[in-house]
Amino acid sequence: MNIPFNKPYLTGRETEYITEAVQSGKISGNGMFTKKCHQFFEKHYGFKKCLLTTSCTDALEMAAILLNIEEGDEIIMPSYTFVSTANAFVLRGAKLVFADSRVDHPGINEKSIENLITPKTKAIVVVHYAGVACDMDAIMNIAKRHNLWVVEDAAQAIDSFYKGNPLGSIGHLAAFSFHETKNVISGEGGMLVINDEQFEARAEIIWEKGTNRSAFFRGEVDKYGWVDVGSSFLPSEVIAAFLWAQLENLQDIQNRRKELWQTYNELFKEMAIPWLKLPSMPAYATNNAHMYYVVTDSLERRNRFITELKEKGILAVFHYLSLHDSPFYQNKHDGRDLPNTDHYSDCLVRLPLFYELPIKDIIETLKSL
Ligand SMILES: *Cc1c(COP(=O)(O)O)cnc(C)c1O
């Protein structure tokens, strides 16, 4: 047996739609497939305005530009996250103030945020780890009281909810990823969601290299030119066509992933390994089956567990190395210990979870551990 950690799933019509995009004669960005994808998300989840991007990294960079983040501004975010959450703001000169994870979950501990706020704080960036919601009521409340922006890094959070509200619809801005390791993919790909309408017009300009090209093509202005900063954040129609084939099958993908997730969870419950904790879901959150992870009780045990699985042909992997301890940021970090972050860095293990996973074989192997 040789089970990879991830295998991108094709729904079947990707190349057909790509061919259609190519033959339409319009293969640059913001064409028919891009619009189909925007409309899907706006209708399906009630997002105010969506803009496909070439990655979630790009969507986060757009968010930092939109919020006018400048040298010396402070951004509160979890240390247990992917580098892109951090880089987007560091690129604008911001200082990162890292918050710890919750005890029961790798997401940001909402109770640790308020103490970190200073007059320089501009935004709180939350990460819905494994697609499980952060406590958004508490976080939006803090932001409101201190006049801060909230950005949701919803890279892993498609089709997941907080008290019935879709993740990505709650913060002022949100960023999704369609990287091949996520639930719905386009190779590389992402999306910025704009929930606060004051950012809508400028987001479109930043997206199109700092020009008002989108407004021009809608006939709203009679010529287009350079009106602001920006970059080339929009993906080609080839990427959007791929994504459309995936979105058409979103429900099927989600059903399958949830089934696999439950199968893992029931097995581990049954096995009741004393040094292994199963994922916990806060009552306000749903599970979008982005990831199946377990948490061991020590780094040594984690490494042994991964090795043992590898010997049996299952590729399980750890996840983030704490950003506050990273070679790039450790000297810039304010020195606070973040024990829960370190715990997840040392002890969390992710198991393979993808549409075509041969779950029966895996279950038999895991039972024999
Ligand atoms: C995957 C991921 C990203 C980056 O997404 P890209 O589309 O690869 O840029 C950012 N943040 C989190 C939490 C992620 O999981």
The ligand as an SDF file (V2000), in Angstrom:
LIG
                    3D

 15 15  0  0  0  0  0  0  0  0999 V2000
   -3.5620   27.1940    1.6970 C   0  0  0  0  0  0  0  0  0  0  0  0
   -3.5310   28.3400    2.6430 C   0  0  0  0  0  0  0  0  0  0  0  0
   -3.0870   29.6170    2.2590 C   0  0  0  0  0  0  0  0  0  0  0  0
   -2.4620   29.8990    0.9160 C   0  0  0  0  0  0  0  0  0  0  0  0
   -3.2750   29.6180   -0.1530 O   0  0  0  0  0  0  0  0  0  0  0  0
   -2.6850   29.7600   -1.6440 P   0  0  0  0  0  0  0  0  0  0  0  0
   -3.9100   29.7120   -2.4920 O   0  0  0  0  0  0  0  0  0  0  0  0
   -1.7710   28.6000   -1.8490 O   0  0  0  0  0  0  0  0  0  0  0  0
   -1.9870   31.0640   -1.7300 O   0  0  0  0  0  0  0  0  0  0  0  0
   -3.1890   30.6630    3.1580 C   0  0  0  0  0  0  0  0  0  0  0  0
   -3.6600   30.4650    4.3970 N   0  0  0  0  0  0  0  0  0  0  0  0
   -4.0620   29.2570    4.8270 C   0  0  0  0  0  0  0  0  0  0  0  0
   -4.6020   29.1080    6.2080 C   0  0  0  0  0  0  0  0  0  0  0  0
   -3.9990   28.1560    3.9620 C   0  0  0  0  0  0  0  0  0  0  0  0
   -4.3950   26.9410    4.3900 O   0  0  0  0  0  0  0  0  0  0  0  0
  1  2  1  0
  2  3  1  0
  2 14  2  0
  3  4  1  0
  3 10  2  0
  4  5  1  0
  5  6  1  0
  6  7  2  0
  6  8  1  0
  6  9  1  0
 10 11  1  0
 11 12  2  0
 12 13  1  0
 12 14  1  0
 14 15  1  0
M  END
$$$$
